Amino acid sequence: MSLYYDRQVKGFCLFLLIFALMLPCAGLMLGIGQMNHLKALYLSHEEAVASSLLNQGVSGDVIARALTSREGGDGGRALLAAAGIGSRTDFRVPALFLKVWERLLRELAVACVLLFLFLAIGTGCFFRKRRTLYQQADAVLTAYISGDYTGRLPRNREGGIYRIFSSVEQLATMLQAKNESERAAKEFMKSTISDISHQLKTPLAALAMYQEIMEEEPDNPETIRQFTAKMGVSLKRMEQLIRSMLKITRLDAGNISFEKNCCNVKELITGAVCELTVRAGREGKEILLKGNPEQTLVCDREWTGEAVENIVKNALDHTQSGDQIEISWEQTPVMLRICVADSGQGIAPEDIHHIFKRFYRSAHSLDTQGTGLGLSLAKSIVEGQGGILAVQSGQGQGAVFTMSFLTEL
């Protein structure tokens, strides 16, 4: 992980580079300033010497040649020595350099203080931004720990710390999805248990009542026979209810893997309604098949047959003696449709949007048999294979259930 990719670190490094460049620049500017100051002092000293000589009557040409002369000699050295000025003697010209040195030290001290303040301010800004970033991250992470995933870490910039933030965000999203999935599973399980317990109350209460009646009249064969038959009906209803609920639960939980194979549509439907034709004949109803006998469909034969059986069973529950139930199928360029149409009482407009809900019973069909799970199970099976289950109906006009499966190439 390279610190260079961190935007704040890059900014701080740039600040240090600017500071490093300012040091020699400041030194150069101070040197130039001191040279100009020294030059001014030197000119002031030369003017003082020239003025003194002029006042003593020395010719200006002589003074000019003396001031511009760069040649030394023993005579000049001896003259200075006679005046008490030598290499080991304090004199005025070194005082000029002392003034320059003192000014240089003062300016250097001021420059150092200013540069130190600049460095301190820049470093403080960097660490303040860093601390603010860490505080924001700490607040968001604390919220994550408490189960609140609404906060977001800063992750729209470059740098190692932002890559870590991005990874933490992904982890938080995964944890949130997992928590929501677990919560949904708990709610589903709670709802399922509640539904099962509620639906089992009626047949269990009936069985308890039948058992009490049979105990009170143990010597009455007719009563025993009558309530034994009723107990058989209640037990069959409980078995059907529990079996349907287990199937729906497995489908909703995703524990069922559909094994799709190419199967003949007519054979699939014939096998699904084989037992129901006996019931239809007993009730004076007729089941008709209509479609191409050679037509095939890629699906899970067992589960698709279960869906067809539940839809036809629902049609038998809502038709009268003499009615017909027609099962037809047709192939289109993109899908195959299986339609189950009946000539029964139809579905009321206020019920048509609820018939696929679990345990839903219309107020117009409370006297009919059934558990209220058949259509819900059929819908789960069809949609689990990528299909669509739809219904069209009107009060007193019968109902048409259409299963649509996409054609697999």
Contacts in CASP RR format, 6 or more apart in sequence:
PFRMAT RR
TARGET T0000
AUTHOR 0000-0000-0000
METHOD contacts of the structure
MODEL  1
MSLYYDRQVKGFCLFLLIFALMLPCAGLMLGIGQMNHLKALYLSHEEAVA
SSLLNQGVSGDVIARALTSREGGDGGRALLAAAGIGSRTDFRVPALFLKV
WERLLRELAVACVLLFLFLAIGTGCFFRKRRTLYQQADAVLTAYISGDYT
GRLPRNREGGIYRIFSSVEQLATMLQAKNESERAAKEFMKSTISDISHQL
KTPLAALAMYQEIMEEEPDNPETIRQFTAKMGVSLKRMEQLIRSMLKITR
LDAGNISFEKNCCNVKELITGAVCELTVRAGREGKEILLKGNPEQTLVCD
REWTGEAVENIVKNALDHTQSGDQIEISWEQTPVMLRICVADSGQGIAPE
DIHHIFKRFYRSAHSLDTQGTGLGLSLAKSIVEGQGGILAVQSGQGQGAV
FTMSFLTEL
1 160 0 8 1.000
1 163 0 8 1.000
2 160 0 8 1.000
3 9 0 8 1.000
3 160 0 8 1.000
4 10 0 8 1.000
4 13 0 8 1.000
5 158 0 8 1.000
5 159 0 8 1.000
5 160 0 8 1.000
6 158 0 8 1.000
6 159 0 8 1.000
6 160 0 8 1.000
6 161 0 8 1.000
6 162 0 8 1.000
7 157 0 8 1.000
7 158 0 8 1.000
7 159 0 8 1.000
8 126 0 8 1.000
8 129 0 8 1.000
8 130 0 8 1.000
8 133 0 8 1.000
9 159 0 8 1.000
11 126 0 8 1.000
12 122 0 8 1.000
12 123 0 8 1.000
12 126 0 8 1.000
15 122 0 8 1.000
15 126 0 8 1.000
19 115 0 8 1.000
19 118 0 8 1.000
19 119 0 8 1.000
22 115 0 8 1.000
22 118 0 8 1.000
23 115 0 8 1.000
26 111 0 8 1.000
26 115 0 8 1.000
27 111 0 8 1.000
30 104 0 8 1.000
30 107 0 8 1.000
30 108 0 8 1.000
30 111 0 8 1.000
31 104 0 8 1.000
34 100 0 8 1.000
34 103 0 8 1.000
34 104 0 8 1.000
34 107 0 8 1.000
37 100 0 8 1.000
37 103 0 8 1.000
38 96 0 8 1.000
38 97 0 8 1.000
38 100 0 8 1.000
41 96 0 8 1.000
41 99 0 8 1.000
41 100 0 8 1.000
42 96 0 8 1.000
45 92 0 8 1.000
45 93 0 8 1.000
45 96 0 8 1.000
46 67 0 8 1.000
49 67 0 8 1.000
50 60 0 8 1.000
50 63 0 8 1.000
50 67 0 8 1.000
53 60 0 8 1.000
53 62 0 8 1.000
53 63 0 8 1.000
53 66 0 8 1.000
54 60 0 8 1.000
54 63 0 8 1.000
80 86 0 8 1.000
85 91 0 8 1.000
133 154 0 8 1.000
133 161 0 8 1.000
136 153 0 8 1.000
136 154 0 8 1.000
137 153 0 8 1.000
137 154 0 8 1.000
137 165 0 8 1.000
140 151 0 8 1.000
140 152 0 8 1.000
140 153 0 8 1.000
141 153 0 8 1.000
141 168 0 8 1.000
143 149 0 8 1.000
143 150 0 8 1.000
143 151 0 8 1.000
144 168 0 8 1.000
144 172 0 8 1.000
144 175 0 8 1.000
147 179 0 8 1.000
149 172 0 8 1.000
149 173 0 8 1.000
149 175 0 8 1.000
149 176 0 8 1.000
152 169 0 8 1.000
153 165 0 8 1.000
153 166 0 8 1.000
153 168 0 8 1.000
153 169 0 8 1.000
154 162 0 8 1.000
154 165 0 8 1.000
155 162 0 8 1.000
155 165 0 8 1.000
155 166 0 8 1.000
155 169 0 8 1.000
156 162 0 8 1.000
185 253 0 8 1.000
188 252 0 8 1.000
188 253 0 8 1.000
192 245 0 8 1.000
192 249 0 8 1.000
195 245 0 8 1.000
195 358 0 8 1.000
195 359 0 8 1.000
196 241 0 8 1.000
196 242 0 8 1.000
196 245 0 8 1.000
198 359 0 8 1.000
199 241 0 8 1.000
199 359 0 8 1.000
199 371 0 8 1.000
200 238 0 8 1.000
200 241 0 8 1.000
200 242 0 8 1.000
203 234 0 8 1.000
203 235 0 8 1.000
203 237 0 8 1.000
203 238 0 8 1.000
203 241 0 8 1.000
204 238 0 8 1.000
206 230 0 8 1.000
206 231 0 8 1.000
206 234 0 8 1.000
207 231 0 8 1.000
207 234 0 8 1.000
207 235 0 8 1.000
210 227 0 8 1.000
210 230 0 8 1.000
210 231 0 8 1.000
210 234 0 8 1.000
211 231 0 8 1.000
213 223 0 8 1.000
213 227 0 8 1.000
214 223 0 8 1.000
214 224 0 8 1.000
214 227 0 8 1.000
214 228 0 8 1.000
217 223 0 8 1.000
217 224 0 8 1.000
218 224 0 8 1.000
237 370 0 8 1.000
237 371 0 8 1.000
240 370 0 8 1.000
240 371 0 8 1.000
241 371 0 8 1.000
241 373 0 8 1.000
244 371 0 8 1.000
244 373 0 8 1.000
244 374 0 8 1.000
244 377 0 8 1.000
245 373 0 8 1.000
247 306 0 8 1.000
247 377 0 8 1.000
248 358 0 8 1.000
248 373 0 8 1.000
248 376 0 8 1.000
248 377 0 8 1.000
248 380 0 8 1.000
250 256 0 8 1.000
251 377 0 8 1.000
251 380 0 8 1.000
251 381 0 8 1.000
251 384 0 8 1.000
252 380 0 8 1.000
256 303 0 8 1.000
258 299 0 8 1.000
258 300 0 8 1.000
258 303 0 8 1.000
258 384 0 8 1.000
258 385 0 8 1.000
259 300 0 8 1.000
260 298 0 8 1.000
260 299 0 8 1.000
260 300 0 8 1.000
260 385 0 8 1.000
260 408 0 8 1.000
261 298 0 8 1.000
261 299 0 8 1.000
261 300 0 8 1.000
261 301 0 8 1.000
262 296 0 8 1.000
262 297 0 8 1.000
262 298 0 8 1.000
263 296 0 8 1.000
263 297 0 8 1.000
263 298 0 8 1.000
263 299 0 8 1.000
263 301 0 8 1.000
264 293 0 8 1.000
264 294 0 8 1.000
264 295 0 8 1.000
264 296 0 8 1.000
265 291 0 8 1.000
265 292 0 8 1.000
265 295 0 8 1.000
265 296 0 8 1.000
265 297 0 8 1.000
265 329 0 8 1.000
265 336 0 8 1.000
265 338 0 8 1.000
266 289 0 8 1.000
266 291 0 8 1.000
266 293 0 8 1.000
266 295 0 8 1.000
268 297 0 8 1.000
268 299 0 8 1.000
268 301 0 8 1.000
268 304 0 8 1.000
268 305 0 8 1.000
268 308 0 8 1.000
269 289 0 8 1.000
269 305 0 8 1.000
269 308 0 8 1.000
269 327 0 8 1.000
269 329 0 8 1.000
269 338 0 8 1.000
270 289 0 8 1.000
271 305 0 8 1.000
272 304 0 8 1.000
272 305 0 8 1.000
272 306 0 8 1.000
272 308 0 8 1.000
272 309 0 8 1.000
272 312 0 8 1.000
273 287 0 8 1.000
273 308 0 8 1.000
273 309 0 8 1.000
273 312 0 8 1.000
273 327 0 8 1.000
276 287 0 8 1.000
276 309 0 8 1.000
276 312 0 8 1.000
276 313 0 8 1.000
276 316 0 8 1.000
277 287 0 8 1.000
279 316 0 8 1.000
280 286 0 8 1.000
280 287 0 8 1.000
280 316 0 8 1.000
280 325 0 8 1.000
283 316 0 8 1.000
283 321 0 8 1.000
284 321 0 8 1.000
284 322 0 8 1.000
285 316 0 8 1.000
285 319 0 8 1.000
285 320 0 8 1.000
285 321 0 8 1.000
285 322 0 8 1.000
285 323 0 8 1.000
285 324 0 8 1.000
285 325 0 8 1.000
286 322 0 8 1.000
286 323 0 8 1.000
286 324 0 8 1.000
286 325 0 8 1.000
287 312 0 8 1.000
287 324 0 8 1.000
287 325 0 8 1.000
287 327 0 8 1.000
288 324 0 8 1.000
288 325 0 8 1.000
288 326 0 8 1.000
288 327 0 8 1.000
289 326 0 8 1.000
289 327 0 8 1.000
289 328 0 8 1.000
290 326 0 8 1.000
290 327 0 8 1.000
290 328 0 8 1.000
290 329 0 8 1.000
291 328 0 8 1.000
291 329 0 8 1.000
291 330 0 8 1.000
292 329 0 8 1.000
292 330 0 8 1.000
292 331 0 8 1.000
295 329 0 8 1.000
295 331 0 8 1.000
295 336 0 8 1.000
297 304 0 8 1.000
297 336 0 8 1.000
297 405 0 8 1.000
298 405 0 8 1.000
298 408 0 8 1.000
299 385 0 8 1.000
299 405 0 8 1.000
300 385 0 8 1.000
303 381 0 8 1.000
303 385 0 8 1.000
304 381 0 8 1.000
304 382 0 8 1.000
304 385 0 8 1.000
306 377 0 8 1.000
306 378 0 8 1.000
306 381 0 8 1.000
307 377 0 8 1.000
307 378 0 8 1.000
307 381 0 8 1.000
307 382 0 8 1.000
307 389 0 8 1.000
307 403 0 8 1.000
308 327 0 8 1.000
308 338 0 8 1.000
308 340 0 8 1.000
308 378 0 8 1.000
308 403 0 8 1.000
310 374 0 8 1.000
310 375 0 8 1.000
310 377 0 8 1.000
310 378 0 8 1.000
311 340 0 8 1.000
311 374 0 8 1.000
311 375 0 8 1.000
311 378 0 8 1.000
311 401 0 8 1.000
311 403 0 8 1.000
312 325 0 8 1.000
312 327 0 8 1.000
312 340 0 8 1.000
313 374 0 8 1.000
314 374 0 8 1.000
314 375 0 8 1.000
314 401 0 8 1.000
315 325 0 8 1.000
315 340 0 8 1.000
315 342 0 8 1.000
315 344 0 8 1.000
315 399 0 8 1.000
315 401 0 8 1.000
316 325 0 8 1.000
317 365 0 8 1.000
317 368 0 8 1.000
317 369 0 8 1.000
317 370 0 8 1.000
318 342 0 8 1.000
318 344 0 8 1.000
318 345 0 8 1.000
318 346 0 8 1.000
318 365 0 8 1.000
318 368 0 8 1.000
318 399 0 8 1.000
319 325 0 8 1.000
319 342 0 8 1.000
319 343 0 8 1.000
319 344 0 8 1.000
319 345 0 8 1.000
320 344 0 8 1.000
320 345 0 8 1.000
323 342 0 8 1.000
323 343 0 8 1.000
323 344 0 8 1.000
324 342 0 8 1.000
324 343 0 8 1.000
325 340 0 8 1.000
325 341 0 8 1.000
325 342 0 8 1.000
325 343 0 8 1.000
326 339 0 8 1.000
326 340 0 8 1.000
326 341 0 8 1.000
326 342 0 8 1.000
327 338 0 8 1.000
327 339 0 8 1.000
327 340 0 8 1.000
327 341 0 8 1.000
328 338 0 8 1.000
328 339 0 8 1.000
328 341 0 8 1.000
329 336 0 8 1.000
329 337 0 8 1.000
329 338 0 8 1.000
329 339 0 8 1.000
330 336 0 8 1.000
330 337 0 8 1.000
330 339 0 8 1.000
331 407 0 8 1.000
332 407 0 8 1.000
333 407 0 8 1.000
334 406 0 8 1.000
334 407 0 8 1.000
335 404 0 8 1.000
335 405 0 8 1.000
335 406 0 8 1.000
335 407 0 8 1.000
336 404 0 8 1.000
336 405 0 8 1.000
336 407 0 8 1.000
337 402 0 8 1.000
337 403 0 8 1.000
337 404 0 8 1.000
337 405 0 8 1.000
338 402 0 8 1.000
338 403 0 8 1.000
338 405 0 8 1.000
339 400 0 8 1.000
339 401 0 8 1.000
339 402 0 8 1.000
339 403 0 8 1.000
340 400 0 8 1.000
340 401 0 8 1.000
341 398 0 8 1.000
341 399 0 8 1.000
341 400 0 8 1.000
341 401 0 8 1.000
342 398 0 8 1.000
342 399 0 8 1.000
343 398 0 8 1.000
344 396 0 8 1.000
344 398 0 8 1.000
344 399 0 8 1.000
345 364 0 8 1.000
345 365 0 8 1.000
345 395 0 8 1.000
345 396 0 8 1.000
345 398 0 8 1.000
346 393 0 8 1.000
346 394 0 8 1.000
346 395 0 8 1.000
346 396 0 8 1.000
346 397 0 8 1.000
346 398 0 8 1.000
346 399 0 8 1.000
347 355 0 8 1.000
347 362 0 8 1.000
347 391 0 8 1.000
347 393 0 8 1.000
347 394 0 8 1.000
347 395 0 8 1.000
347 398 0 8 1.000
347 399 0 8 1.000
348 362 0 8 1.000
348 364 0 8 1.000
348 394 0 8 1.000
348 395 0 8 1.000
349 394 0 8 1.000
349 395 0 8 1.000
351 360 0 8 1.000
351 362 0 8 1.000
351 363 0 8 1.000
351 364 0 8 1.000
352 391 0 8 1.000
352 393 0 8 1.000
352 394 0 8 1.000
354 360 0 8 1.000
355 362 0 8 1.000
355 375 0 8 1.000
355 391 0 8 1.000
356 375 0 8 1.000
356 376 0 8 1.000
356 379 0 8 1.000
356 389 0 8 1.000
357 376 0 8 1.000
358 372 0 8 1.000
358 373 0 8 1.000
358 376 0 8 1.000
359 371 0 8 1.000
359 372 0 8 1.000
359 373 0 8 1.000
360 372 0 8 1.000
360 376 0 8 1.000
361 372 0 8 1.000
378 389 0 8 1.000
378 401 0 8 1.000
378 403 0 8 1.000
379 389 0 8 1.000
382 388 0 8 1.000
382 389 0 8 1.000
382 403 0 8 1.000
382 405 0 8 1.000
383 389 0 8 1.000
385 405 0 8 1.000
386 405 0 8 1.000
386 406 0 8 1.000
387 403 0 8 1.000
387 404 0 8 1.000
387 405 0 8 1.000
387 406 0 8 1.000
388 402 0 8 1.000
388 403 0 8 1.000
388 404 0 8 1.000
389 401 0 8 1.000
389 402 0 8 1.000
389 403 0 8 1.000
389 404 0 8 1.000
390 401 0 8 1.000
390 402 0 8 1.000
390 404 0 8 1.000
391 399 0 8 1.000
391 400 0 8 1.000
391 401 0 8 1.000
391 402 0 8 1.000
392 399 0 8 1.000
392 400 0 8 1.000
392 402 0 8 1.000
393 399 0 8 1.000
393 400 0 8 1.000
END
